[in-house]
């Protein structure tokens, strides 16, 4: 039985980049309030938040076998973001 080639996971049928990285968990929330002026006009206020609990979500590690940074996580996803808006309907 032959020994496997170094730094190779699985056999040739496995595509590169199919490995798993850290878990991604992000909570998004939205709040809105509508204020009626008349029967046909209203003003709506909105607040939207992405990754509201500001959890660090790391991207997948470097999978380049020949890279010196193999297995290193060097990036993460965006931190908490929020946006406000208003809509006037008539």
N, CA, C and O atoms as a GROMACS GRO file, in nm:
protein
  360
    1UNK      N    1   0.083  -0.117   0.000
    1UNK     CA    2   0.000   0.000   0.000
    1UNK      C    3   0.089   0.125   0.000
    1UNK      O    4   0.182   0.135   0.079
    2UNK      N    5   0.058   0.218  -0.089
    2UNK     CA    6   0.140   0.338  -0.105
    2UNK      C    7   0.103   0.442   0.001
    2UNK      O    8  -0.012   0.451   0.044
    3UNK      N    9   0.200   0.518   0.041
    3UNK     CA   10   0.179   0.627   0.136
    3UNK      C   11   0.116   0.746   0.064
    3UNK      O   12   0.150   0.772  -0.052
    4UNK      N   13   0.025   0.820   0.129
    4UNK     CA   14  -0.035   0.937   0.063
    4UNK      C   15   0.066   1.049   0.047
    4UNK      O   16   0.164   1.059   0.121
    5UNK      N   17   0.040   1.133  -0.052
    5UNK     CA   18   0.126   1.248  -0.078
    5UNK      C   19   0.108   1.348   0.036
    5UNK      O   20  -0.003   1.367   0.085
    6UNK      N   21   0.214   1.412   0.077
    6UNK     CA   22   0.206   1.508   0.186
    6UNK      C   23   0.122   1.630   0.152
    6UNK      O   24   0.122   1.676   0.037
    7UNK      N   25   0.051   1.682   0.249
    7UNK     CA   26  -0.032   1.802   0.237
    7UNK      C   27  -0.149   1.785   0.141
    7UNK      O   28  -0.197   1.883   0.085
    8UNK      N   29  -0.196   1.663   0.120
    8UNK     CA   30  -0.311   1.638   0.034
    8UNK      C   31  -0.417   1.570   0.120
    8UNK      O   32  -0.389   1.471   0.187
    9UNK      N   33  -0.538   1.622   0.117
    9UNK     CA   34  -0.647   1.565   0.194
    9UNK      C   35  -0.738   1.487   0.100
    9UNK      O   36  -0.784   1.542   0.000
   10UNK      N   37  -0.765   1.363   0.130
   10UNK     CA   38  -0.853   1.281   0.047
   10UNK      C   39  -0.781   1.231  -0.077
   10UNK      O   40  -0.660   1.212  -0.077
   11UNK      N   41  -0.858   1.210  -0.183
   11UNK     CA   42  -0.800   1.162  -0.308
   11UNK      C   43  -0.819   1.268  -0.416
   11UNK      O   44  -0.858   1.381  -0.387
   12UNK      N   45  -0.791   1.233  -0.539
   12UNK     CA   46  -0.799   1.330  -0.649
   12UNK      C   47  -0.942   1.371  -0.681
   12UNK      O   48  -0.962   1.469  -0.752
   13UNK      N   49  -1.042   1.299  -0.631
   13UNK     CA   50  -1.181   1.333  -0.659
   13UNK      C   51  -1.233   1.448  -0.573
   13UNK      O   52  -1.342   1.500  -0.598
   14UNK      N   53  -1.157   1.488  -0.474
   14UNK     CA   54  -1.199   1.596  -0.386
   14UNK      C   55  -1.144   1.727  -0.442
   14UNK      O   56  -1.023   1.740  -0.464
   15UNK      N   57  -1.232   1.824  -0.466
   15UNK     CA   58  -1.190   1.952  -0.521
   15UNK      C   59  -1.123   2.038  -0.414
   15UNK      O   60  -1.152   2.025  -0.295
   16UNK      N   61  -1.034   2.125  -0.458
   16UNK     CA   62  -0.967   2.215  -0.365
   16UNK      C   63  -1.067   2.318  -0.314
   16UNK      O   64  -1.153   2.364  -0.389
   17UNK      N   65  -1.057   2.356  -0.186
   17UNK     CA   66  -1.144   2.456  -0.129
   17UNK      C   67  -1.271   2.400  -0.067
   17UNK      O   68  -1.361   2.476  -0.031
   18UNK      N   69  -1.280   2.267  -0.053
   18UNK     CA   70  -1.397   2.207   0.008
   18UNK      C   71  -1.384   2.188   0.158
   18UNK      O   72  -1.465   2.119   0.218
   19UNK      N   73  -1.285   2.247   0.218
   19UNK     CA   74  -1.267   2.234   0.362
   19UNK      C   75  -1.362   2.325   0.438
   19UNK      O   76  -1.426   2.412   0.380
   20UNK      N   77  -1.371   2.303   0.566
   20UNK     CA   78  -1.459   2.380   0.652
   20UNK      C   79  -1.380   2.485   0.727
   20UNK      O   80  -1.262   2.467   0.758
   21UNK      N   81  -1.446   2.594   0.756
   21UNK     CA   82  -1.386   2.700   0.836
   21UNK      C   83  -1.464   2.719   0.964
   21UNK      O   84  -1.547   2.635   1.000
   22UNK      N   85  -1.439   2.827   1.033
   22UNK     CA   86  -1.512   2.853   1.157
   22UNK      C   87  -1.660   2.880   1.131
   22UNK      O   88  -1.699   2.917   1.020
   23UNK      N   89  -1.741   2.861   1.232
   23UNK     CA   90  -1.885   2.879   1.221
   23UNK      C   91  -1.920   3.026   1.201
   23UNK      O   92  -1.859   3.114   1.262
   24UNK      N   93  -2.017   3.051   1.115
   24UNK     CA   94  -2.063   3.188   1.087
   24UNK      C   95  -2.200   3.206   1.152
   24UNK      O   96  -2.294   3.135   1.120
   25UNK      N   97  -2.210   3.303   1.244
   25UNK     CA   98  -2.334   3.330   1.314
   25UNK      C   99  -2.356   3.480   1.318
   25UNK      O  100  -2.276   3.554   1.374
   26UNK      N  101  -2.464   3.524   1.258
   26UNK     CA  102  -2.493   3.667   1.250
   26UNK      C  103  -2.642   3.688   1.270
   26UNK      O  104  -2.724   3.622   1.206
   27UNK      N  105  -2.679   3.781   1.358
   27UNK     CA  106  -2.819   3.815   1.383
   27UNK      C  107  -2.849   3.950   1.320
   27UNK      O  108  -2.778   4.048   1.344
   28UNK      N  109  -2.953   3.955   1.239
   28UNK     CA  110  -2.998   4.078   1.177
   28UNK      C  111  -3.135   4.114   1.235
   28UNK      O  112  -3.219   4.027   1.255
   29UNK      N  113  -3.156   4.244   1.262
   29UNK     CA  114  -3.284   4.288   1.318
   29UNK      C  115  -3.330   4.414   1.248
   29UNK      O  116  -3.251   4.493   1.196
   30UNK      N  117  -3.462   4.431   1.249
   30UNK     CA  118  -3.522   4.549   1.188
   30UNK      C  119  -3.636   4.596   1.277
   30UNK      O  120  -3.714   4.516   1.329
   31UNK      N  121  -3.645   4.727   1.294
   31UNK     CA  122  -3.752   4.789   1.372
   31UNK      C  123  -3.818   4.896   1.286
   31UNK      O  124  -3.751   4.964   1.209
   32UNK      N  125  -3.950   4.910   1.300
   32UNK     CA  126  -4.019   5.014   1.224
   32UNK      C  127  -4.137   5.066   1.304
   32UNK      O  128  -4.194   4.996   1.387
   33UNK      N  129  -4.172   5.191   1.279
   33UNK     CA  130  -4.285   5.256   1.344
   33UNK      C  131  -4.352   5.346   1.241
   33UNK      O  132  -4.286   5.428   1.176
   34UNK      N  133  -4.484   5.330   1.226
   34UNK     CA  134  -4.559   5.412   1.131
   34UNK      C  135  -4.645   5.512   1.210
   34UNK      O  136  -4.710   5.475   1.307
   35UNK      N  137  -4.643   5.638   1.165
   35UNK     CA  138  -4.723   5.744   1.226
   35UNK      C  139  -4.822   5.793   1.120
   35UNK      O  140  -4.781   5.841   1.014
   36UNK      N  141  -4.950   5.781   1.149
   36UNK     CA  142  -5.053   5.825   1.055
   36UNK      C  143  -5.083   5.973   1.076
   36UNK      O  144  -5.103   6.017   1.190
   37UNK      N  145  -5.087   6.050   0.966
   37UNK     CA  146  -5.126   6.191   0.973
   37UNK      C  147  -5.272   6.207   0.934
   37UNK      O  148  -5.349   6.273   1.004
   38UNK      N  149  -5.311   6.147   0.825
   38UNK     CA  150  -5.450   6.144   0.781
   38UNK      C  151  -5.479   6.000   0.737
   38UNK      O  152  -5.398   5.910   0.759
   39UNK      N  153  -5.595   5.979   0.675
   39UNK     CA  154  -5.627   5.845   0.629
   39UNK      C  155  -5.531   5.797   0.520
   39UNK      O  156  -5.507   5.677   0.508
   40UNK      N  157  -5.478   5.890   0.443
   40UNK     CA  158  -5.395   5.852   0.327
   40UNK      C  159  -5.248   5.886   0.341
   40UNK      O  160  -5.169   5.845   0.257
   41UNK      N  161  -5.208   5.957   0.441
   41UNK     CA  162  -5.066   5.994   0.456
   41UNK      C  163  -5.011   5.935   0.584
   41UNK      O  164  -5.075   5.934   0.689
   42UNK      N  165  -4.890   5.886   0.572
   42UNK     CA  166  -4.822   5.832   0.689
   42UNK      C  167  -4.672   5.850   0.675
   42UNK      O  168  -4.619   5.863   0.564
   43UNK      N  169  -4.604   5.852   0.787
   43UNK     CA  170  -4.459   5.860   0.792
   43UNK      C  171  -4.410   5.737   0.866
   43UNK      O  172  -4.454   5.708   0.977
   44UNK      N  173  -4.319   5.664   0.803
   44UNK     CA  174  -4.268   5.541   0.863
   44UNK      C  175  -4.120   5.557   0.892
   44UNK      O  176  -4.043   5.596   0.804
   45UNK      N  177  -4.080   5.527   1.014
   45UNK     CA  178  -3.939   5.528   1.055
   45UNK      C  179  -3.889   5.385   1.059
   45UNK      O  180  -3.960   5.295   1.104
   46UNK      N  181  -3.766   5.364   1.012
   46UNK     CA  182  -3.708   5.229   1.007
   46UNK      C  183  -3.566   5.232   1.062
   46UNK      O  184  -3.493   5.329   1.043
   47UNK      N  185  -3.528   5.125   1.131
   47UNK     CA  186  -3.391   5.103   1.176
   47UNK      C  187  -3.357   4.957   1.146
   47UNK      O  188  -3.429   4.866   1.187
   48UNK      N  189  -3.247   4.936   1.076
   48UNK     CA  190  -3.203   4.801   1.041
   48UNK      C  191  -3.060   4.782   1.091
   48UNK      O  192  -2.975   4.869   1.076
   49UNK      N  193  -3.037   4.666   1.151
   49UNK     CA  194  -2.904   4.635   1.205
   49UNK      C  195  -2.862   4.498   1.153
   49UNK      O  196  -2.941   4.404   1.150
   50UNK      N  197  -2.737   4.489   1.112
   50UNK     CA  198  -2.679   4.365   1.063
   50UNK      C  199  -2.567   4.325   1.158
   50UNK      O  200  -2.484   4.408   1.194
   51UNK      N  201  -2.566   4.198   1.199
   51UNK     CA  202  -2.472   4.146   1.300
   51UNK      C  203  -2.487   4.229   1.428
   51UNK      O  204  -2.390   4.284   1.480
   52UNK      N  205  -2.610   4.237   1.477
   52UNK     CA  206  -2.644   4.328   1.586
   52UNK      C  207  -2.566   4.299   1.715
   52UNK      O  208  -2.539   4.392   1.791
   53UNK      N  209  -2.530   4.175   1.742
   53UNK     CA  210  -2.455   4.143   1.863
   53UNK      C  211  -2.304   4.156   1.843
   53UNK      O  212  -2.226   4.126   1.934
   54UNK      N  213  -2.263   4.201   1.725
   54UNK     CA  214  -2.123   4.230   1.692
   54UNK      C  215  -2.031   4.110   1.717
   54UNK      O  216  -1.923   4.126   1.775
   55UNK      N  217  -2.074   3.993   1.675
   55UNK     CA  218  -1.994   3.872   1.690
   55UNK      C  219  -1.888   3.868   1.579
   55UNK      O  220  -1.918   3.897   1.463
   56UNK      N  221  -1.767   3.831   1.614
   56UNK     CA  222  -1.660   3.819   1.515
   56UNK      C  223  -1.682   3.692   1.435
   56UNK      O  224  -1.687   3.583   1.491
   57UNK      N  225  -1.695   3.706   1.304
   57UNK     CA  226  -1.713   3.593   1.213
   57UNK      C  227  -1.591   3.586   1.122
   57UNK      O  228  -1.574   3.670   1.033
   58UNK      N  229  -1.508   3.486   1.144
   58UNK     CA  230  -1.386   3.472   1.066
   58UNK      C  231  -1.415   3.402   0.934
   58UNK      O  232  -1.505   3.318   0.925
   59UNK      N  233  -1.338   3.438   0.832
   59UNK     CA  234  -1.351   3.370   0.704
   59UNK      C  235  -1.274   3.239   0.707
   59UNK      O  236  -1.208   3.207   0.806
   60UNK      N  237  -1.281   3.164   0.599
   60UNK     CA  238  -1.216   3.033   0.596
   60UNK      C  239  -1.064   3.050   0.590
   60UNK      O  240  -1.014   3.151   0.541
   61UNK      N  241  -0.990   2.951   0.641
   61UNK     CA  242  -0.845   2.960   0.638
   61UNK      C  243  -0.790   2.948   0.496
   61UNK      O  244  -0.858   2.900   0.405
   62UNK      N  245  -0.667   2.992   0.479
   62UNK     CA  246  -0.600   2.983   0.349
   62UNK      C  247  -0.578   2.836   0.315
   62UNK      O  248  -0.523   2.761   0.395
   63UNK      N  249  -0.621   2.796   0.196
   63UNK     CA  250  -0.611   2.656   0.156
   63UNK      C  251  -0.503   2.632   0.050
   63UNK      O  252  -0.492   2.521  -0.003
   64UNK      N  253  -0.424   2.734   0.019
   64UNK     CA  254  -0.316   2.713  -0.078
   64UNK      C  255  -0.206   2.629  -0.016
   64UNK      O  256  -0.139   2.673   0.078
   65UNK      N  257  -0.186   2.510  -0.069
   65UNK     CA  258  -0.092   2.415  -0.010
   65UNK      C  259   0.050   2.468  -0.015
   65UNK      O  260   0.130   2.442   0.075
   66UNK      N  261   0.082   2.543  -0.118
   66UNK     CA  262   0.220   2.591  -0.132
   66UNK      C  263   0.242   2.726  -0.064
   66UNK      O  264   0.355   2.774  -0.060
   67UNK      N  265   0.137   2.788  -0.010
   67UNK     CA  266   0.152   2.918   0.056
   67UNK      C  267   0.213   2.901   0.194
   67UNK      O  268   0.194   2.799   0.260
   68UNK      N  269   0.288   3.002   0.235
   68UNK     CA  270   0.344   2.998   0.370
   68UNK      C  271   0.238   3.026   0.476
   68UNK      O  272   0.261   3.000   0.594
   69UNK      N  273   0.123   3.078   0.434
   69UNK     CA  274   0.015   3.107   0.529
   69UNK      C  275  -0.093   2.999   0.525
   69UNK      O  276  -0.210   3.028   0.552
   70UNK      N  277  -0.056   2.877   0.492
   70UNK     CA  278  -0.153   2.767   0.483
   70UNK      C  279  -0.219   2.746   0.620
   70UNK      O  280  -0.151   2.731   0.721
   71UNK      N  281  -0.354   2.746   0.621
   71UNK     CA  282  -0.428   2.723   0.743
   71UNK      C  283  -0.447   2.845   0.831
   71UNK      O  284  -0.506   2.836   0.938
   72UNK      N  285  -0.397   2.961   0.787
   72UNK     CA  286  -0.407   3.084   0.866
   72UNK      C  287  -0.534   3.160   0.826
   72UNK      O  288  -0.562   3.175   0.707
   73UNK      N  289  -0.609   3.207   0.924
   73UNK     CA  290  -0.726   3.291   0.899
   73UNK      C  291  -0.680   3.436   0.907
   73UNK      O  292  -0.639   3.483   1.013
   74UNK      N  293  -0.687   3.506   0.794
   74UNK     CA  294  -0.636   3.643   0.791
   74UNK      C  295  -0.744   3.748   0.773
   74UNK      O  296  -0.713   3.867   0.778
   75UNK      N  297  -0.869   3.709   0.753
   75UNK     CA  298  -0.976   3.806   0.732
   75UNK      C  299  -1.098   3.766   0.814
   75UNK      O  300  -1.114   3.651   0.855
   76UNK      N  301  -1.184   3.866   0.836
   76UNK     CA  302  -1.312   3.838   0.898
   76UNK      C  303  -1.421   3.914   0.823
   76UNK      O  304  -1.392   3.999   0.739
   77UNK      N  305  -1.546   3.881   0.854
   77UNK     CA  306  -1.658   3.948   0.789
   77UNK      C  307  -1.684   4.081   0.857
   77UNK      O  308  -1.623   4.112   0.959
   78UNK      N  309  -1.775   4.159   0.801
   78UNK     CA  310  -1.801   4.293   0.851
   78UNK      C  311  -1.854   4.293   0.994
   78UNK      O  312  -1.927   4.202   1.033
   79UNK      N  313  -1.818   4.396   1.072
   79UNK     CA  314  -1.872   4.408   1.207
   79UNK      C  315  -2.015   4.461   1.202
   79UNK      O  316  -2.075   4.468   1.095
   80UNK      N  317  -2.070   4.497   1.317
   80UNK     CA  318  -2.206   4.548   1.325
   80UNK      C  319  -2.223   4.669   1.234
   80UNK      O  320  -2.139   4.759   1.228
   81UNK      N  321  -2.335   4.669   1.162
   81UNK     CA  322  -2.370   4.782   1.078
   81UNK      C  323  -2.515   4.818   1.103
   81UNK      O  324  -2.596   4.730   1.131
   82UNK      N  325  -2.547   4.944   1.092
   82UNK     CA  326  -2.685   4.989   1.111
   82UNK      C  327  -2.720   5.095   1.010
   82UNK      O  328  -2.634   5.167   0.960
   83UNK      N  329  -2.847   5.104   0.980
   83UNK     CA  330  -2.893   5.209   0.890
   83UNK      C  331  -3.032   5.254   0.934
   83UNK      O  332  -3.112   5.175   0.983
   84UNK      N  333  -3.056   5.381   0.915
   84UNK     CA  334  -3.185   5.442   0.950
   84UNK      C  335  -3.252   5.491   0.824
   84UNK      O  336  -3.186   5.526   0.727
   85UNK      N  337  -3.384   5.494   0.826
   85UNK     CA  338  -3.457   5.542   0.709
   85UNK      C  339  -3.594   5.590   0.748
   85UNK      O  340  -3.645   5.558   0.855
   86UNK      N  341  -3.653   5.667   0.659
   86UNK     CA  342  -3.791   5.711   0.677
   86UNK      C  343  -3.859   5.712   0.541
   86UNK      O  344  -3.796   5.738   0.438
   87UNK      N  345  -3.988   5.682   0.542
   87UNK     CA  346  -4.068   5.676   0.420
   87UNK      C  347  -4.194   5.757   0.444
   87UNK      O  348  -4.264   5.738   0.543
   88UNK      N  349  -4.221   5.848   0.352
   88UNK     CA  350  -4.344   5.926   0.358
   88UNK      C  351  -4.436   5.877   0.246
   88UNK      O  352  -4.402   5.886   0.129
   89UNK      N  353  -4.552   5.826   0.284
   89UNK     CA  354  -4.648   5.772   0.187
   89UNK      C  355  -4.771   5.861   0.182
   89UNK      O  356  -4.821   5.907   0.285
   90UNK      N  357  -4.819   5.885   0.060
   90UNK     CA  358  -4.942   5.966   0.045
   90UNK      C  359  -5.026   5.910  -0.065
   90UNK      O  360  -5.134   5.963  -0.094
   0.00000   0.00000   0.00000
